[in-house]
């Protein structure tokens, strides 16, 4: 797949939102009601994950559809090998460090939590087994679950049925999310319901549906989006949904924001030479996007899901320095070298 300018910049923005949230920056302003109730939703860690989910769904679906279009089928073995070559190196390092810290009681020990995380089902973990260092791996679990299902659906369905299936899954997520009880991490007898595969996969599926439509109706979308700022403005309006929505529609914010992100992806895709894209291509921002996976993995170790860890490595600014240092070392010395093997599984 050819490089798409601007997408690494969007990845960088998504990870910055996560870092700001886990550093506790939002807490400084939450005494302001408008910020706590509305504005914080525009740059929360959850919003950062939404951006990543939507982008991931768009790109993975694009890759799968291009492979099916080229070969007539999807080679599942190659797909899964490529995914593991990309995801496992940093994850293995992370789990080894966490296991050592748990063994020596330096962080909260949770054998069940570690097991749930390693086998990618942490989005279903009971709250009583939850730990801050592993909390962020719920999103990695959901991504892996998506990988285990979506390639097979794309391989065996044609255009209209594929679109209808994606729409059905999204609508199912919307309905279930609306009626699910609110998640409360402090309720040790409960679950983080909003992180279950249904409805949490909605942003991934919205990105996937956008990619499907883009694949089959490329010429029409090119005509609509190229040099047209109206869709950029509409994407911003949808993304800002939490600012103006009614309380009764708050559970729907994720879906409207993901729609806004999808429109933004299409606008970026069809306006590669626009000056606004050059902002997203700013070299430090683009590099942050490239190492964003490692930053996300390792910030869980040093930042947790919020400030207040007891170890020296959890204290600011050492925590953020260590996050970037370990992510860069992992990317440059390990991940990039292992990713070279992906070329043998195309």
SVG drawing of the C-alpha trace seen along z (x, -y; Angstrom):
<svg xmlns="http://www.w3.org/2000/svg" viewBox="-32 -26 51 45">
<polyline fill="none" stroke="black" stroke-width="0.4" points="0.0,0.0 1.3,-3.4 2.1,-5.9 -0.8,-8.2 0.4,-11.7 -1.3,-12.9 -2.2,-9.6 0.9,-9.4 0.2,-12.9 -3.3,-11.8 -1.8,-8.8 0.5,-11.3 -2.5,-13.4 -4.3,-10.3 -1.4,-9.2 -0.9,-12.8 -4.5,-12.8 -3.9,-9.5 -0.7,-10.9 -2.4,-14.1 -5.2,-12.1 -2.9,-9.7 -0.7,-12.5 -3.8,-14.0 -3.7,-17.3 -7.5,-17.3 -7.8,-17.1 -6.4,-20.7 -9.5,-22.0 -12.3,-19.7 -13.4,-22.2 -14.9,-24.0 -18.2,-22.3 -18.2,-23.0 -14.8,-21.4 -15.6,-18.4 -18.9,-17.7 -18.2,-18.6 -14.9,-20.1 -12.7,-17.4 -14.4,-14.9 -12.6,-16.5 -9.1,-15.5 -9.6,-12.7 -7.7,-9.4 -10.9,-7.8 -11.1,-10.1 -7.4,-9.4 -8.3,-5.7 -11.3,-6.4 -9.1,-8.2 -6.7,-5.2 -9.6,-2.7 -11.2,-4.6 -7.9,-4.9 -7.0,-1.3 -10.3,-0.1 -9.9,-2.2 -6.4,-1.0 -6.8,2.7 -9.9,2.9 -8.2,1.0 -5.3,3.5 -7.6,6.5 -9.8,5.2 -6.8,4.5 -5.4,8.0 -8.8,9.5 -9.1,7.4 -5.5,8.4 -5.6,12.1 -9.2,12.9 -8.9,14.0 -7.2,13.1 -4.3,15.2 -5.1,15.4 -1.8,16.9 0.1,14.0 -2.3,11.5 -1.9,12.8 1.9,13.2 2.2,9.6 0.0,8.4 2.1,10.4 5.4,9.2 4.1,5.6 2.5,6.0 4.3,8.7 7.9,7.3 6.9,4.3 4.2,6.3 6.6,9.1 9.0,6.5 6.2,4.8 4.8,8.1 8.2,9.2 8.8,6.0 5.3,6.0 5.6,9.6 8.9,8.8 7.4,5.8 4.4,7.9 6.7,10.8 8.6,8.4 5.4,6.7 6.4,3.4 3.1,2.9 -0.3,4.5 0.0,8.2 -2.8,9.6 -2.2,13.0 -5.6,13.1 -5.2,9.6 -1.9,10.5 -3.4,13.6 -6.4,11.8 -4.1,9.2 -1.6,11.7 -4.4,13.7 -6.1,10.5 -9.4,10.5 -8.7,7.7 -11.7,5.7 -13.8,8.4 -11.9,8.4 -13.9,8.2 -13.1,5.0 -11.7,6.8 -8.8,8.1 -8.1,4.7 -4.7,3.0 -3.5,-0.4 -0.4,0.9 -2.5,3.2 -5.6,1.1 -4.8,-0.3 -4.4,3.2 -8.2,3.5 -7.9,1.6 -5.2,4.0 -7.5,6.9 -10.4,5.4 -8.1,4.9 -7.0,8.5 -10.6,9.7 -11.4,7.6 -8.5,9.1 -9.8,12.6 -13.3,11.8 -13.1,9.1 -10.7,10.7 -13.0,13.7 -16.1,11.5 -14.3,9.5 -13.0,12.6 -16.4,14.3 -18.8,11.4 -19.3,9.3 -19.8,5.5 -23.5,5.0 -23.5,7.7 -20.2,6.4 -21.6,2.9 -24.8,4.2 -22.9,6.4 -20.7,3.4 -23.9,1.2 -25.6,3.9 -22.6,4.3 -22.5,0.5 -26.2,0.2 -26.0,3.2 -23.2,1.3 -25.3,-1.9 -28.3,-0.2 -26.4,1.9 -24.3,-1.0 -27.3,-3.2 -29.0,-0.6 -25.8,0.7 -25.4,-0.4 -22.7,-3.0 -19.2,-1.5 -17.7,-2.1 -14.2,-0.9 -14.8,-1.4 -17.5,1.3 -15.3,4.4 -18.3,6.7 -18.9,5.1 -17.3,4.8 -16.3,2.0 -19.3,2.7 -18.4,0.0 -15.2,1.9 -16.8,5.1 -16.3,6.0 -19.9,5.0 -20.3,2.0 -16.6,0.9 -15.8,2.0 -18.1,-0.7 -15.3,-3.2 -13.2,-0.4 -16.3,0.6 -17.1,-3.0 -13.6,-3.3 -14.0,0.0 -17.3,-1.0 -15.7,-4.2 -12.9,-2.2 -15.3,0.2 -17.3,-2.8 -14.0,-4.4 -12.8,-1.2 -16.0,-0.6 -17.0,-4.3 -13.5,-5.8 -14.4,-8.0 -17.5,-9.5 -15.8,-10.2 -12.8,-11.8 -15.2,-14.2 -16.9,-15.0 -13.9,-15.4 -11.2,-16.8 -10.5,-20.5 -13.8,-20.7 -13.5,-22.3 -17.2,-21.6 -16.5,-18.0 -13.6,-19.1 -15.9,-21.5 -18.6,-18.8 -16.0,-16.4 -15.0,-19.0 -18.7,-19.6 -19.3,-15.9 -16.2,-15.5 -17.3,-18.4 -20.6,-16.6 -20.1,-16.4 -20.0,-20.2 -23.6,-20.7 -25.4,-17.4 -28.3,-16.9 -27.7,-14.8 -29.9,-12.0 -27.6,-11.6 -24.3,-11.6 -23.9,-7.8 -23.9,-8.4 -21.0,-10.8 -18.5,-8.0 -20.4,-7.2 -20.8,-10.8 -17.1,-11.6 -16.0,-8.5 -18.1,-9.6 -16.3,-12.9 -13.0,-11.2 -13.9,-9.0 -14.9,-12.1 -11.6,-13.6 -9.7,-10.5 -11.5,-10.8 -10.7,-14.5 -7.0,-13.9 -7.0,-10.9 -8.2,-13.0 -6.4,-16.2 -2.8,-15.0 -1.3,-18.2 -3.3,-20.6 -1.3,-22.9 -3.2,-21.6 -1.7,-18.1 1.8,-19.6 1.0,-20.4 0.3,-16.8 3.5,-15.9 5.6,-18.0 8.6,-15.6 8.5,-15.3 4.7,-14.8 5.1,-12.2 7.8,-10.3 5.6,-10.3 2.9,-8.7 5.4,-6.0 6.3,-5.1 2.8,-5.6 2.2,-1.9 5.3,-1.6 4.5,-4.8 1.0,-3.5 2.3,-0.2 5.0,-1.5 3.0,-4.5 0.9,-2.0 4.0,-0.9 5.2,-4.4 2.0,-6.4 -0.7,-3.8 -4.2,-5.0 -3.6,-8.2 -1.1,-9.9 -0.3,-8.6 1.9,-5.6 4.2,-4.8 7.5,-4.0 10.1,-6.5 9.4,-5.5 5.8,-6.8 6.8,-10.3 6.7,-13.2 8.8,-14.1 10.7,-10.8 7.6,-8.8 7.1,-10.6 10.9,-10.6 11.0,-6.8 7.9,-6.3 9.5,-8.0 13.0,-6.6 11.8,-3.0 9.4,-3.4 12.2,-4.9 14.7,-2.2 12.1,0.5 11.1,-0.9 14.6,-1.6 16.4,1.4 13.8,4.1 10.5,3.4 11.9,2.0 14.2,4.9 11.5,7.5 9.1,5.7 11.5,6.2 10.3,9.8 6.8,8.6 7.9,8.5 8.0,12.3 4.3,12.5 2.7,10.3"/>
</svg>
